[in-house]
């Protein structure tokens, strides 16, 4: 008889990661030192894994505002906005945000995730949602909770989006939903083209500006302002857990739409409201965002320094044009090993593995704050370089040239940077990791081939160890025979690699003495 808990008992990823010392999640932060450094297990490390873009979580003015709100209103509202949980502070924040974002109305909700879930309230059975395949999980869930039909388009593929729009029922309600800045890749949506298509096919537009509000645009209003398309973007969403140094989210747009969501969204009317401290912190952060544009300028300068610093060493930072700086590593286990080496060297970053990214494209996600010092940034770069060379992620010597990054500063209009062919393919949503061709293999050095084989053995060993009994019973004939010979796998891979080189010639870089 099946037990609903069986999957929990049989799940081995956690135990394997713990046993190998490569478990990177739920790290306990014991203290913060000015936001840019934190204490973990008694050691101070540089924090480059936070979305605290403007560094305001440690600002004395923000902390003082939160403290005063607790003194006046207590620690919680103990109820939903609909009933007893609306404070004058909530209404003040909503009015200030509506003005800041140039919208008729704004609604603040307890978390950013719940803010996107509120989208479900306006999605009816005869509506169609067109969603970028790399949208944040909260948007994915918000769409699933609605009664509409969902059509996913390939990441930033406007031709695919138009195909879906053209094929849709002419009389259906339509809305295009997209991240403004994509949280893993750091690139921007193609909002100019999305708006153009929305007008052509009579669709509405919503942007999730969690990673751009407070960061992009002349005034910090996010991607719609950055592209000069605020009037053409029907709904915009933002979170307070990033640039606003708090917790919560905002959805802004036409009054009638926001008012409807206020009364219909389950994540609003059946959830406790934002706490007084969170509202007051967001209000003070908004004031600083409006009056201190130099913070955004400093943040973008830092983003440019780090992107180009990584690329000068031979790392690939993908297509990002923002303070989200992904450092491509490749295999999942190697990414975990890289993360562990960083942590031991005093740098806190985030490993990102499938399914958050395509298989074979695991990365270290770094993100930066306006309050990072140059000394801290230089130390991060130096640490990455030493580990990257030691783990053969980058070459022993720096490349003579590299593709410089252009940051999304006001007026530039850039959406994405050029990445290497291998990284750009997955960033553009073109599918899973492709196998190496014979031509690519023939150009590899023996050392590169050995590295590939090592990564393959390590990755397969990790995945094989997590196979469940039910999985084994489902294996087809050839796969089952391979599993039965798993003990011979390492030798088999090495033998096949050696045979390949015997058939296809020697490494062109190998000298004659080595060949003899």
RADARA-V445579 format. One record per backbone hydrogen bond with DSSP energy under -0.5 kcal/mol. NH is the residue of the N-H (numbers start at 1). CO is the residue of the C=O. If there is no record, write none. Layout:
NH/CO + NH/CO
This chain:
6/3 + 8/5 + 9/5 + 10/6 + 11/7 + 16/12 + 17/13 + 18/14 + 19/15 + 20/16 + 21/17 + 21/18 + 22/17 + 23/17 + 24/22 + 29/27 + 30/28 + 30/39 + 31/39 + 33/37 + 36/34 + 37/33 + 38/45 + 39/31 + 40/38 + 40/43 + 43/40 + 45/38 + 46/346 + 47/36 + 48/46 + 48/348 + 53/51 + 55/52 + 58/55 + 59/56 + 63/59 + 64/60 + 65/61 + 66/62 + 67/63 + 68/64 + 69/65 + 70/66 + 71/67 + 72/68 + 73/69 + 74/70 + 81/268 + 81/271 + 85/80 + 87/85 + 91/87 + 92/88 + 93/89 + 94/90 + 95/91 + 96/92 + 97/93 + 98/94 + 99/95 + 100/96 + 101/97 + 102/99 + 103/98 + 105/253 + 107/251 + 109/249 + 115/111 + 116/112 + 117/113 + 118/114 + 119/116 + 120/117 + 121/118 + 122/119 + 123/120 + 124/122 + 127/124 + 128/173 + 129/149 + 130/175 + 131/129 + 131/151 + 132/177 + 133/153 + 135/132 + 139/136 + 140/136 + 141/137 + 142/138 + 143/139 + 144/140 + 145/141 + 146/142 + 146/143 + 147/123 + 149/127 + 151/129 + 153/131 + 157/154 + 158/156 + 161/157 + 162/158 + 163/159 + 164/160 + 165/161 + 166/162 + 167/163 + 168/164 + 168/165 + 172/169 + 173/126 + 175/128 + 176/204 + 177/130 + 177/175 + 178/206 + 180/208 + 181/208 + 182/187 + 186/182 + 188/415 + 189/180 + 191/189 + 194/190 + 195/191 + 196/192 + 197/193 + 198/194 + 199/195 + 200/196 + 201/197 + 202/199 + 203/198 + 204/174 + 206/176 + 207/235 + 208/178 + 209/207 + 209/237 + 212/209 + 213/209 + 214/220 + 215/212 + 216/212 + 222/216 + 226/222 + 227/223 + 228/225 + 229/224 + 232/229 + 233/230 + 234/205 + 234/232 + 235/205 + 236/252 + 237/207 + 238/250 + 240/248 + 241/248 + 245/242 + 246/240 + 249/109 + 250/238 + 251/107 + 252/236 + 253/105 + 258/254 + 259/255 + 260/256 + 261/257 + 262/258 + 263/259 + 263/260 + 264/260 + 265/261 + 268/265 + 269/265 + 270/266 + 271/268 + 273/79 + 279/275 + 280/276 + 281/277 + 282/278 + 283/279 + 284/280 + 285/281 + 286/282 + 287/283 + 288/284 + 289/285 + 290/286 + 291/287 + 292/288 + 295/292 + 297/293 + 298/294 + 299/295 + 300/296 + 301/297 + 302/298 + 303/299 + 304/300 + 305/301 + 306/302 + 307/303 + 308/304 + 309/305 + 310/306 + 311/307 + 312/308 + 313/309 + 313/310 + 314/310 + 314/311 + 315/310 + 317/315 + 320/317 + 321/186 + 322/324 + 325/323 + 325/366 + 326/324 + 327/364 + 328/316 + 328/326 + 329/362 + 330/362 + 331/329 + 335/331 + 336/332 + 337/333 + 338/334 + 339/335 + 340/336 + 341/337 + 342/338 + 343/339 + 344/340 + 345/341 + 346/343 + 347/342 + 348/46 + 349/347 + 350/365 + 352/363 + 356/353 + 361/358 + 362/330 + 363/352 + 364/327 + 365/350 + 365/363 + 366/325 + 366/364 + 367/48 + 368/323 + 370/53 + 372/369 + 377/373 + 378/374 + 379/375 + 380/376 + 381/377 + 382/378 + 383/379 + 384/380 + 385/381 + 386/382 + 387/383 + 388/384 + 389/385 + 390/386 + 391/387 + 392/389 + 393/388 + 394/388 + 404/402 + 407/405 + 408/321 + 409/407 + 412/409 + 413/409 + 417/319 + 424/420 + 425/421 + 426/422 + 427/423 + 428/424 + 429/426 + 430/425 + 441/437 + 442/438 + 443/439 + 443/440 + 444/441 + 449/445 + 450/446 + 451/447 + 452/448 + 453/449 + 454/450 + 455/451 + 456/452 + 457/453 + 458/454 + 459/455 + 460/456 + 461/457 + 462/458 + 463/459 + 464/460 + 465/461 + 466/462 + 466/463 + 467/464 + 472/468 + 473/469 + 474/470 + 474/471 + 475/471 + 475/472 + 480/476 + 481/477 + 482/478 + 483/479 + 484/480 + 485/481 + 485/482 + 486/483 + 488/485 + 489/486 + 492/488 + 493/489 + 494/490 + 495/491 + 496/492 + 497/493 + 498/494 + 499/495 + 500/496 + 501/497 + 502/498 + 503/499 + 504/500 + 505/501 + 510/507 + 515/511 + 516/512
